[in-house]
Amino acid sequence: CDKKLSRKADLPRHMRTHAANKEAMFPCPYAGCEYKALQRSNLTTHIHTHTGARPNKCPHPECTYTTSDPGSLTRHRRKAHGYDP
């Protein structure tokens, strides 16, 4: 695999994508959906695509931005509000 990781700590998680036993992955419970995640939190974010939930809200005063994905919220905050975590 030619995948390059920025942190050594991410390697064990990435290696699970190559494992023969994909049973340890978290499958989407929605009928007909074949999505599987390596982490439960990623499955939770994915399920929001089925439910339409947007639980992540921008804490900036007067900003109405909401999203289903925590990473999208961080990108929004950086771009729109100059957020520096």
C-alpha positions as a printed Julia matrix, in Angstrom:
85×3 Matrix{Float64}:
   0.0     0.0    0.0
   1.32    3.45  -0.86
  -0.71    5.27   1.8
   1.33    7.92   3.62
   0.28    8.82   7.14
   1.29   11.97   8.95
   1.25   10.3   12.37
   2.74    6.97  13.35
  -0.17    6.43  15.76
  -2.56    6.22  12.77
  -0.83    3.17  11.27
  -2.58    0.45  13.34
  -6.0     1.83  12.41
  -5.04    2.03   8.74
  -3.73   -1.53   8.79
  -7.21   -2.75   9.78
  -8.43   -1.68   6.33
  -6.19   -4.4    4.89
  -7.21   -7.12   7.38
  -8.84  -10.25   6.01
 -11.25  -10.23   8.95
 -13.4    -7.15   8.36
 -15.84   -8.4   11.02
 -14.32   -5.97  13.54
 -15.58   -3.04  11.48
 -18.81   -1.24  12.39
 -21.46   -1.88   9.69
 -24.28    0.52   8.93
 -27.55   -0.87  10.32
 -29.68    0.59   7.5
 -30.98   -1.98   5.03
 -29.19   -1.89   1.68
 -26.33    0.27   2.93
 -22.94   -1.43   2.75
 -20.98    1.26   4.62
 -18.53   -0.02   7.25
 -16.43    2.12   9.56
 -13.25    1.43  11.48
 -14.44    3.55  14.4
 -17.86    3.76  16.02
 -17.74    7.58  15.87
 -17.38    7.42  12.06
 -20.44    5.16  11.89
 -22.39    7.63  14.01
 -21.45   10.45  11.62
 -22.44    8.27   8.65
 -25.84    7.44  10.15
 -26.6    11.17  10.11
 -26.68   10.89   6.29
 -29.65    8.55   6.69
 -31.44   10.53   9.39
 -30.65   14.05   8.21
 -29.43   14.99  11.7
 -27.08   17.99  11.93
 -26.04   17.96  15.59
 -22.8    19.93  15.21
 -23.5    23.65  15.59
 -21.1    26.54  15.22
 -20.56   28.16  18.63
 -19.75   31.55  17.07
 -22.37   34.15  18.06
 -25.02   34.75  15.4
 -23.67   31.97  13.13
 -26.34   29.49  12.06
 -24.03   26.88  10.51
 -24.84   23.25  11.38
 -23.45   20.0   10.0
 -23.59   16.26  10.48
 -19.79   15.95  10.41
 -17.55   17.24  13.22
 -14.64   17.68  10.79
 -16.76   19.92   8.58
 -17.55   22.08  11.59
 -13.85   22.53  12.34
 -13.14   23.46   8.68
 -16.04   25.94   8.77
 -14.78   27.54  11.96
 -11.25   27.91  10.54
 -12.41   29.42   7.26
 -15.32   31.58   8.46
 -14.14   32.64  11.9
 -10.34   32.29  11.93
 -10.52   29.48  14.45
  -7.12   28.07  15.46
  -7.5    24.91  17.58
